[in-house]
Every structure is written in C-alpha cells, then in structure tokens.
Amino acid sequence: MPPSVVLIRHAEALHNAAKEHMLAHPDDDQAVTGEGILDPGLSDLGRKQAAELGEHLKGGLLANRKVGLIVVSPMRRTLETCLIALGWLMDQGVRVEPDARWQELWDKPCDTGVSAAQLAAEFPQFDFSRLDPVYPDKTSAAGAAYRYSRAAVLARGRAALQDVRDCSGCADGELVLVVTHSGFLRRSVAGRWFANADYRVFDFAPPVAEGEEDESARVQLVEWDLTHEHGGLGRSSAEIVEWGDGLPER
C-alpha cells in the first residue's frame, strides 16, 4: 500500500521577505524583489515559522503516526526548514534524502541552488552523495530535465511522485514528508496553493489500468479533509490550480 505524503512548503526565505517589503512599501526606491539573491536561506520570520511548524506537527499530525522517509529539495531554504521543523525526526533516525527533482521551477538566482560540495560544507547533517550530479544546472543540455518548460516540469513532478509512491523501505501506514517549493507543488504536483511553512496531506489515488489514462493519472493525489481548504496551519489559499497551469511550452 502506498504511503500517505505530507507536502510542506519551506518557511519564509530572504527573497520572500524582500518581495513582501516591496509590496508593502511601493514608494521605497531601495526596495528589491529578492530574485537576485542566489539560493537564499530563511529570514528571521522564516526560522520562527519553521519552529512553529515543527511543534504543530509534533503535537498533531505526527503525534501518533510514524514517518518512513523525509525528502527535501537541496536548496538552502528547504534544508533549513527541514532542520528546524523536522530535526527531531532526524534525531530519531528517520531517513532523509535530498532530491533535486523537488527543487523550484525557475532559473532565476533565487531559485537556483549551489553545488553539492558547498551544500555538504554548509549542511553536514545531510548526505548529498546521491544528489543528481547535474545539480544545480537547469539551463544546459545536461540539465534539460530541470528546465522551466511544460514537458520538463510535468515529467519531473511525475517522476518525483512515483518515487514517493513506491517508497523503498517504507512500512505500511508510514508517512513520507516532502519539504519543497510552492511553484513546483502548485503547477506539477498538487494543484494547490501553499503558504510559507504550511502543509497539505495526500493519499495516492488507485492506479488506473495501463493505457486507459495518461501517465499523470498513475500518480494523482487525493487530499485529506484535514488540510483540504486552507492547509494544515490554515494559512494557504483554498484556490485549486489546473495541473500545468502557466507553464511555457519551451
């Protein structure tokens, strides 16, 4: 039986904070969007949000449920969110896998990572030895699987979900937690909005017979009533987004 999956958006990062400041102060000539920050880490508010998320999960959803695997995007803001919110699970020996397929969509500096060697130096708590060696490349021929195009993004989402569905080493009834990004979740995984440090819980829909539906149908998700409207912390928009909405063809 496939595991249930908890999809978590990272807490507020520095580029998110910069954008919020710019929107709140439109007359500030010094305000910037934050898009030029390479692989930004969490803001002070983000660290607080991540801690609150951890306490919420520990005392609620995860109080009487076991976690078989944590998957995390190998970007600073997701790694930091994982350490702060889920570090207690890591201390218990729950397996953690950084996976490049769960990185954010775009190739802007704020959505582009740094090398595995640099990550290993900054985050020794994680094992990056199995990280796709092409990471963080999204623009060359070698990094074509991570390109910001409809075909690449949807294929990446399908592959990432299929691996979670087939979770090697997960026992029946265990959850898989994924710490990732709102754009990727919204457009190629869940079709839902996620506020910073909010989460949604899903089961995998039963697979259809081969040939009856397109490939995406084998990894469709069904959200729990617990989070269906505004997410587990009640911070997210209830709007449903069409799968693949807004993705460029090339």
C-alpha positions in Angstrom: 0.0 0.0 0.0 1.5 3.4 -0.9 2.3 5.8 1.9 0.4 9.0 2.6 2.5 12.0 1.7 2.8 15.3 3.6 3.8 18.1 1.2 5.4 21.0 3.0 6.4 24.4 1.6 9.6 26.0 3.1 9.2 28.8 5.6 9.8 32.4 4.6 13.1 32.9 2.9 15.1 36.1 2.3 13.7 36.7 -1.2 10.1 36.2 0.1 10.7 38.8 2.8 12.2 41.2 0.2 9.2 40.8 -2.0 6.8 41.4 0.9 8.7 44.5 1.8 8.5 45.8 -1.7 4.7 45.2 -2.0 4.1 46.8 1.4 6.3 49.9 0.6 5.7 50.7 -3.1 7.3 54.1 -2.6 10.6 52.7 -1.3 13.1 53.4 -4.1 15.6 51.0 -2.4 13.2 48.0 -2.3 14.2 45.0 -4.3 12.3 41.8 -5.3 14.9 39.5 -3.9 15.0 37.5 -7.1 18.7 38.3 -7.5 19.7 36.5 -4.2 21.4 33.2 -5.0 19.8 30.3 -3.2 18.6 32.4 -0.3 18.2 31.0 3.2 15.4 31.6 5.7 14.6 35.0 7.1 14.2 35.6 10.9 10.5 35.2 10.5 11.1 32.0 8.4 13.0 30.4 11.2 10.2 31.2 13.6 7.7 29.8 11.2 9.7 26.6 10.8 9.9 26.1 14.6 6.1 26.7 14.9 5.5 24.1 12.1 7.7 21.6 13.9 5.8 22.0 17.1 2.5 21.8 15.3 3.3 18.6 13.5 4.9 17.0 16.6 1.8 17.6 18.7 -0.7 16.9 16.0 -0.4 15.0 12.7 2.8 13.2 13.7 1.9 12.6 17.4 0.7 9.1 16.7 2.0 8.4 13.2 5.3 7.1 12.0 7.4 8.7 9.3 9.3 6.4 7.0 11.1 9.0 4.9 11.8 12.7 4.6 12.5 14.0 1.1 13.9 17.5 0.8 14.8 19.9 -2.0 18.5 20.6 -1.9 18.1 24.4 -1.6 19.1 26.4 1.4 15.6 27.4 2.4 14.2 23.9 2.3 17.2 22.4 4.0 16.9 24.9 6.8 13.2 24.4 7.1 13.8 20.7 7.4 16.4 21.0 10.1 14.3 23.4 12.2 10.9 21.8 11.7 11.8 18.1 11.4 15.2 17.9 13.1 13.6 15.9 15.9 12.7 13.2 13.4 16.2 13.2 12.0 17.5 12.8 15.6 15.2 9.7 15.8 16.9 8.2 12.8 14.3 8.9 10.1 15.9 8.6 6.7 16.4 11.9 4.8 17.0 12.1 1.1 17.9 15.4 -0.7 16.4 15.1 -4.2 17.0 17.6 -7.0 13.6 16.8 -8.6 11.9 18.7 -5.8 13.8 22.0 -6.4 11.9 25.1 -7.5 10.9 25.7 -11.1 12.7 28.8 -12.4 16.3 29.5 -13.2 16.4 32.9 -11.5 19.2 33.2 -8.9 16.7 32.9 -6.0 15.5 29.6 -7.5 18.9 28.2 -8.4 20.9 26.2 -5.9 24.6 25.9 -5.2 26.9 22.9 -5.7 26.7 19.7 -3.7 30.2 20.3 -2.3 29.1 23.7 -1.0 25.9 22.2 0.5 27.9 19.5 2.2 30.1 22.1 3.8 27.1 24.2 5.0 24.8 21.3 5.9 26.8 18.3 7.2 23.6 16.9 8.7 22.5 15.8 5.2 24.0 13.2 2.8 24.3 14.7 -0.7 26.2 11.7 -2.2 23.1 10.6 -4.2 22.2 14.0 -5.4 21.9 14.2 -9.2 25.4 15.3 -10.2 24.0 17.8 -12.8 22.5 19.9 -9.9 22.1 22.9 -9.8 22.3 23.2 -13.6 18.9 24.0 -15.2 19.9 25.6 -18.5 22.4 23.5 -20.3 21.7 20.3 -22.3 22.9 18.3 -19.3 20.3 20.0 -17.1 17.4 19.6 -19.5 15.4 17.6 -17.1 15.2 20.6 -14.8 14.4 23.2 -17.5 11.5 25.6 -17.0 9.3 24.1 -19.7 5.9 22.3 -19.5 7.3 19.0 -20.6 10.3 19.0 -18.3 8.4 20.3 -15.2 5.5 17.9 -15.5 7.8 14.9 -16.2 9.8 15.9 -13.1 6.7 16.1 -11.0 5.5 12.6 -12.2 8.9 11.0 -11.5 9.2 12.6 -8.1 5.8 11.5 -7.0 6.2 8.0 -8.4 9.3 7.5 -6.3 7.4 8.7 -3.2 4.6 6.3 -4.1 7.0 3.4 -4.4 8.9 4.4 -1.3 11.6 1.8 -0.8 11.9 0.8 2.9 8.6 2.4 4.0 6.4 0.2 6.1 2.6 0.1 5.7 1.0 3.1 7.5 4.1 5.2 7.5 4.1 8.8 6.1 6.5 10.4 3.7 7.3 14.1 4.3 8.5 16.3 1.5 9.9 19.8 2.0 9.8 21.7 -1.2 8.5 24.8 -3.0 5.2 26.4 -3.8 5.6 26.8 -7.6 6.6 23.2 -8.2 3.8 22.0 -5.8 1.2 24.1 -7.4 1.9 23.5 -11.0 3.1 20.0 -11.3 2.4 18.0 -8.1 -0.7 19.0 -6.1 -2.5 21.8 -7.9 -2.9 23.7 -4.6 -1.5 26.8 -3.1 0.9 26.6 -0.1 1.7 29.4 2.2 5.2 29.6 3.7 5.6 26.8 6.3 2.2 25.3 5.6 1.4 21.8 4.5 -1.2 19.5 3.0 -1.6 15.7 3.3 -2.5 13.4 0.5 -3.1 9.8 -0.4 -2.3 8.4 -3.8 -5.3 7.6 -6.0 -5.6 4.0 -7.1 -3.6 3.4 -10.3 -5.6 3.0 -13.5 -5.1 0.2 -15.9 -2.2 0.8 -18.3 -3.3 2.5 -21.5 -6.6 3.9 -20.0 -5.2 7.2 -19.0 -2.1 9.3 -19.5 1.0 8.8 -17.3 0.0 11.5 -14.8 -3.1 9.5 -13.8 -0.9 6.9 -12.1 0.3 9.4 -9.6 -2.7 11.6 -8.9 -3.3 12.7 -5.3 -6.3 12.8 -3.1 -6.1 15.4 -0.3 -7.2 14.6 3.3 -10.1 16.6 4.6 -7.8 17.7 7.4 -6.0 20.1 5.1 -8.3 20.4 2.1 -9.4 24.0 2.5 -6.6 26.2 3.8 -3.8 23.8 4.6 -2.7 22.2 7.9 -1.9 25.6 9.5 -4.8 27.4 7.9 -2.6 29.9 6.0 -3.0 28.8 2.4 -5.4 29.9 -0.3 -8.2 27.4 -1.0 -7.9 28.0 -4.7 -7.4 24.9 -6.9 -4.9 25.3 -9.7 -5.1 23.4 -13.0 -2.2 20.9 -13.4 0.5 22.5 -15.5 -1.2 26.0 -15.5 1.0 28.7 -16.9 4.0 26.6 -17.8 5.7 27.6 -21.0 5.8 25.1 -23.8 9.6 25.6 -24.3 
